[in-house]
Amino acid sequence: MTRDTRLGILYILIAVTGYSFFAVFTKTLLGEGMKPVEIGVWRFIIASALMWMIRTGVRLRQRQSLALPRLSLRALLIMGAMMAAAALAGFYGLERLPSATYLVLFYTYPMMTALIEAVMGERLPRAAWVALVLTLIGVAFAAPDFSEGLRGENLSGVIIAFVNALVIAVYYIVSSRSLRHIDDTIGSTAMILSATLAAVLVVGLVMGIAAPPTPIAWLVVTLLAIIGTVIPVFMLTNGIPKLGAAQAGIVGSIEPMQASILAWIFLGEAMTLNQWIGGVVIVAAIIVLQAPTILARRRMNTLISVPPTPP
């Protein structure tokens, strides 16, 4: 395992740990009376301002130029729009489904990432088809009770969860290709957060926004901006280019379990046995998807490390 791979794994683990608090913070803010779009606007106002302050301080301390990194405007706009869409989808989805159920459905995004890459020309191996079947089985177990039919909150919540997963899959692929050769990752993170803020503000200005109504709401939205936004986005910006989109997905497979445990501790939302089974099956699908790549890399590293036999 190379140094870049180890660092990439560490970055992704820190990122998904921060994102695991997303449902807890969001449910708390919804309970305090904030609307989803208001949560999004204030989250990214605080996060982008904080990231720019950090970037300025670091660059001045290191006596480096404050010039912005040469990030493609097209990629920046796409990543900002994707992150804004994912954030708003998460807020609206958590209004309609228990956080554990939503997160398990959302965590089909690594499979979506692999399928999109296959459509873009990557050959889809046999393991990917096995993983796809496992993912569908896991989703069937994890889905809420549809005994009354696919309608109302159930239907909209499930659709939003899958849309959120698709958006994140696209984000992983775009960032994997766009950030690979960027050295100023703090500046890149600040630019992505600012682009996201611009997209969320457009929605907020149309729908109307207000300030957080209580001191608790201010505290929690600030924690969401720091723990659930600045730290994870910075870590993803560093980690995805080192691991690649699909590999980052498997490393982050601990997120749904982490988030479910946090929801149980802080929100009292316990997952049913079926939902736990579904979550485990989806994680198993991600592992099956990446197992051939991991084994091939290990064999290659073993061959490289074995000294040649003297003649």
C-alpha positions as CSV (number, residue, x, y, z in Angstrom):
1,M,0.0,0.0,0.0
2,T,1.5,3.3,-1.1
3,R,1.7,6.4,1.1
4,D,-0.9,8.2,-1.1
5,T,-3.3,5.2,-0.6
6,R,-2.8,5.3,3.1
7,L,-3.4,9.1,3.2
8,G,-6.4,8.7,0.9
9,I,-8.0,6.1,3.2
10,L,-7.4,8.4,6.3
11,Y,-8.9,11.4,4.5
12,I,-12.0,9.5,3.5
13,L,-12.5,8.0,6.9
14,I,-12.4,11.4,8.5
15,A,-14.8,12.8,5.9
16,V,-17.4,10.1,6.4
17,T,-17.1,10.4,10.2
18,G,-18.0,14.1,9.8
19,Y,-20.8,13.4,7.4
20,S,-22.2,10.8,9.8
21,F,-23.4,13.7,12.0
22,F,-25.4,15.2,9.2
23,A,-28.7,13.5,10.1
24,V,-28.4,14.3,13.8
25,F,-27.7,18.0,13.1
26,T,-30.4,18.2,10.4
27,K,-33.2,16.6,12.4
28,T,-32.3,18.9,15.3
29,L,-32.5,22.0,13.1
30,L,-35.8,20.9,11.6
31,G,-37.1,20.4,15.1
32,E,-36.0,24.0,15.9
33,G,-38.3,25.3,13.1
34,M,-35.7,25.9,10.3
35,K,-36.7,25.1,6.8
36,P,-34.5,22.9,4.6
37,V,-33.4,25.7,2.3
38,E,-32.6,27.9,5.3
39,I,-30.4,25.2,6.8
40,G,-28.6,24.9,3.5
41,V,-28.0,28.7,3.1
42,W,-26.7,29.2,6.6
43,R,-24.6,26.0,6.5
44,F,-22.7,27.2,3.5
45,I,-22.5,30.8,4.5
46,I,-20.6,29.8,7.6
47,A,-18.6,27.0,6.0
48,S,-17.4,29.1,3.0
49,A,-16.5,32.1,5.2
50,L,-14.6,29.8,7.6
51,M,-12.7,28.1,4.8
52,W,-11.6,31.3,3.2
53,M,-10.4,32.6,6.5
54,I,-8.4,29.4,7.0
55,R,-7.0,29.6,3.5
56,T,-5.9,33.2,3.9
57,G,-4.3,32.6,7.3
58,V,-2.4,29.5,6.0
59,R,-1.1,31.2,2.9
60,L,0.0,34.4,4.7
61,R,1.7,32.3,7.4
62,Q,3.6,30.4,4.8
63,R,4.2,33.6,2.8
64,Q,2.6,32.2,-0.3
65,S,0.5,33.9,-2.9
66,L,-3.2,34.4,-2.4
67,A,-3.9,33.7,-6.1
68,L,-6.6,31.1,-6.6
69,P,-5.9,27.6,-7.8
70,R,-6.4,27.0,-11.5
71,L,-9.5,24.9,-11.2
72,S,-11.7,24.6,-14.3
73,L,-14.7,26.9,-14.1
74,R,-16.9,24.3,-15.6
75,A,-15.8,21.7,-13.1
76,L,-16.2,24.2,-10.2
77,L,-19.8,25.1,-11.3
78,I,-20.7,21.4,-11.7
79,M,-19.3,20.4,-8.3
80,G,-20.9,23.4,-6.6
81,A,-24.3,22.6,-8.2
82,M,-23.9,18.9,-7.3
83,M,-23.1,19.6,-3.7
84,A,-26.0,22.1,-3.4
85,A,-28.4,19.6,-4.8
86,A,-27.1,16.9,-2.5
87,A,-27.4,19.1,0.5
88,L,-31.0,20.2,-0.2
89,A,-32.0,16.6,-1.1
90,G,-30.7,15.5,2.2
91,F,-32.6,18.1,4.1
92,Y,-35.9,17.5,2.4
93,G,-35.4,13.7,2.5
94,L,-34.8,13.7,6.2
95,E,-38.2,15.5,6.6
96,R,-39.9,12.5,5.1
97,L,-38.0,9.4,6.3
98,P,-36.3,8.2,9.5
99,S,-32.6,9.1,9.2
100,A,-31.5,5.4,9.4
101,T,-33.8,4.4,6.5
102,Y,-32.8,7.4,4.4
103,L,-29.1,6.8,4.9
104,V,-29.3,3.1,4.0
105,L,-31.1,4.0,0.7
106,F,-28.7,6.9,0.0
107,Y,-25.7,4.6,0.4
108,T,-26.4,2.9,-3.0
109,Y,-24.2,5.7,-4.5
110,P,-21.0,3.6,-4.7
111,M,-22.8,1.2,-7.0
112,M,-24.2,4.1,-9.0
113,T,-20.6,5.4,-9.3
114,A,-19.4,2.1,-10.8
115,L,-22.3,2.0,-13.2
116,I,-21.7,5.5,-14.5
117,E,-18.1,4.8,-14.9
118,A,-19.1,1.7,-16.9
119,V,-21.3,3.8,-19.2
120,M,-18.4,6.2,-19.7
121,G,-16.3,3.4,-21.1
122,E,-15.0,1.5,-18.0
123,R,-15.5,-2.3,-18.4
124,L,-18.0,-3.5,-15.8
125,P,-16.6,-6.8,-14.3
126,R,-18.6,-9.7,-13.2
127,A,-18.2,-8.7,-9.6
128,A,-20.0,-5.5,-10.3
129,W,-23.1,-7.3,-11.5
130,V,-23.1,-9.5,-8.3
131,A,-22.8,-6.3,-6.3
132,L,-25.7,-4.7,-8.2
133,V,-27.9,-7.7,-7.3
134,L,-26.8,-7.5,-3.7
135,T,-27.5,-3.7,-3.6
136,L,-31.1,-4.2,-4.9
137,I,-31.6,-6.9,-2.2
138,G,-30.3,-4.6,0.4
139,V,-32.5,-1.8,-0.7
140,A,-35.5,-4.1,-0.6
141,F,-34.8,-4.9,3.0
142,A,-33.9,-1.4,4.1
143,A,-36.9,0.4,2.4
144,P,-39.7,1.5,4.7
145,D,-43.1,-0.2,5.1
146,F,-44.9,0.1,1.7
147,S,-47.9,-2.0,2.8
148,E,-50.1,1.0,2.1
149,G,-48.5,1.6,-1.3
150,L,-45.8,3.8,-2.8
151,R,-47.3,7.2,-2.2
152,G,-47.1,10.3,0.0
153,E,-44.1,10.7,2.3
154,N,-42.8,7.2,1.6
155,L,-42.6,7.6,-2.1
156,S,-41.1,11.1,-2.1
157,G,-38.6,10.2,0.6
158,V,-37.3,7.2,-1.3
159,I,-37.1,9.1,-4.6
160,I,-35.1,11.9,-2.9
161,A,-32.8,9.4,-1.3
162,F,-31.9,7.8,-4.7
163,V,-31.6,11.3,-6.3
164,N,-29.2,12.3,-3.6
165,A,-27.2,9.1,-4.2
166,L,-27.0,9.8,-7.9
167,V,-25.8,13.3,-7.4
168,I,-23.1,12.2,-5.0
169,A,-22.0,9.5,-7.5
170,V,-21.6,12.2,-10.2
171,Y,-19.8,14.5,-7.7
172,Y,-17.2,11.8,-6.9
173,I,-16.5,11.1,-10.5
174,V,-16.2,14.8,-11.4
175,S,-14.0,15.6,-8.4
176,S,-11.8,12.5,-9.0
177,R,-11.0,13.8,-12.5
178,S,-10.8,17.6,-11.8
179,L,-8.8,17.7,-8.5
180,R,-6.1,15.2,-9.3
181,H,-3.4,17.7,-10.1
182,I,-4.5,20.5,-7.8
183,D,-2.0,21.3,-5.0
184,D,-3.9,24.1,-3.2
185,T,-6.6,21.8,-1.7
186,I,-7.6,24.4,0.8
187,G,-8.3,27.0,-1.9
188,S,-10.1,24.3,-4.0
189,T,-12.3,23.5,-1.0
190,A,-13.1,27.2,-0.4
191,M,-14.0,27.6,-4.1
192,I,-16.3,24.6,-4.1
193,L,-18.0,25.7,-1.0
194,S,-18.5,29.2,-2.4
195,A,-19.9,27.7,-5.6
196,T,-22.3,25.6,-3.5
197,L,-23.3,28.7,-1.5
198,A,-24.1,30.6,-4.7
199,A,-26.4,27.7,-5.9
200,V,-28.2,27.4,-2.6
201,L,-28.6,31.2,-2.4
202,V,-30.5,31.2,-5.7
203,V,-33.0,28.7,-4.3
204,G,-33.1,30.6,-1.0
205,L,-33.9,33.9,-2.6
206,V,-36.7,32.4,-4.6
207,M,-38.2,30.5,-1.6
208,G,-37.4,33.0,1.1
209,I,-35.0,32.6,4.0
210,A,-34.8,33.7,7.6
211,A,-32.0,33.6,10.3
212,P,-31.9,30.6,12.7
213,P,-34.7,31.3,15.2
214,T,-33.0,30.1,18.5
215,P,-29.6,30.0,20.1
216,I,-29.6,26.2,19.8
217,A,-30.3,26.5,16.1
218,W,-27.3,28.9,15.7
219,L,-25.1,26.5,17.6
220,V,-26.2,23.4,15.7
221,V,-26.0,25.1,12.2
222,T,-22.4,26.2,13.1
223,L,-21.5,22.7,14.1
224,L,-23.0,21.4,10.9
225,A,-20.9,23.9,9.0
226,I,-17.7,22.9,10.7
227,I,-18.0,19.2,11.5
228,G,-20.5,18.2,8.7
229,T,-19.2,20.5,5.9
230,V,-15.7,22.1,6.2
231,I,-13.9,19.1,7.5
232,P,-15.5,16.5,5.3
233,V,-15.3,18.5,2.1
234,F,-11.7,19.3,2.7
235,M,-10.9,15.6,3.4
236,L,-12.8,14.5,0.3
237,T,-11.0,17.1,-1.8
238,N,-7.7,15.5,-0.6
239,G,-8.9,11.8,-0.5
240,I,-10.8,11.2,-3.7
241,P,-8.0,12.1,-6.1
242,K,-5.6,9.7,-4.2
243,L,-8.0,6.8,-4.2
244,G,-10.3,7.3,-7.1
245,A,-14.1,7.5,-7.0
246,A,-15.0,3.8,-6.7
247,Q,-12.3,3.1,-4.1
248,A,-13.3,6.0,-2.0
249,G,-16.8,4.6,-1.9
250,I,-15.8,1.3,-0.3
251,V,-13.6,3.1,2.3
252,G,-16.6,5.2,3.2
253,S,-18.9,2.2,3.6
254,I,-18.7,2.7,7.4
255,E,-20.8,5.8,7.1
256,P,-24.3,4.4,7.2
257,M,-23.5,2.3,10.3
258,Q,-21.9,5.3,12.0
259,A,-24.8,7.5,11.2
260,S,-27.4,5.0,12.4
261,I,-25.6,4.6,15.7
262,L,-25.5,8.4,16.1
263,A,-29.2,8.6,15.2
264,W,-29.9,6.0,17.8
265,I,-27.9,7.8,20.5
266,F,-29.0,11.4,19.9
267,L,-32.4,11.0,18.2
268,G,-33.7,7.7,19.6
269,E,-34.2,6.3,16.1
270,A,-33.6,2.6,16.2
271,M,-33.2,0.6,13.0
272,T,-35.4,-2.5,12.6
273,L,-33.8,-5.9,12.0
274,N,-34.7,-5.8,8.3
275,Q,-33.0,-2.4,8.0
276,W,-29.8,-3.6,9.6
277,I,-29.8,-6.6,7.3
278,G,-30.3,-4.3,4.3
279,G,-27.5,-2.1,5.5
280,V,-25.1,-5.0,5.9
281,V,-26.1,-6.4,2.4
282,I,-25.4,-3.0,0.8
283,V,-22.0,-2.7,2.5
284,A,-21.3,-6.3,1.3
285,A,-22.2,-5.2,-2.2
286,I,-19.6,-2.4,-2.0
287,I,-17.0,-4.8,-0.8
288,V,-17.8,-7.3,-3.6
289,L,-17.6,-4.5,-6.1
290,Q,-14.1,-3.5,-5.1
291,A,-12.6,-6.9,-4.0
292,P,-11.1,-7.8,-7.4
293,T,-9.3,-4.4,-7.6
294,I,-8.0,-4.7,-4.1
295,L,-6.8,-8.3,-4.7
296,A,-5.1,-7.4,-8.0
297,R,-3.3,-4.5,-6.4
298,R,-2.1,-6.7,-3.5
299,R,-0.8,-9.3,-6.0
300,M,1.0,-6.6,-8.0
301,N,2.6,-5.1,-4.8
302,T,3.7,-8.6,-3.8
303,L,5.3,-9.2,-7.1
304,I,7.1,-5.9,-7.0
305,S,8.4,-6.5,-3.4
306,V,9.8,-9.9,-4.2
307,P,13.5,-9.6,-5.1
308,P,14.6,-11.2,-8.3
309,T,16.2,-14.7,-8.2
310,P,19.9,-14.5,-8.9
311,P,21.0,-16.4,-12.1
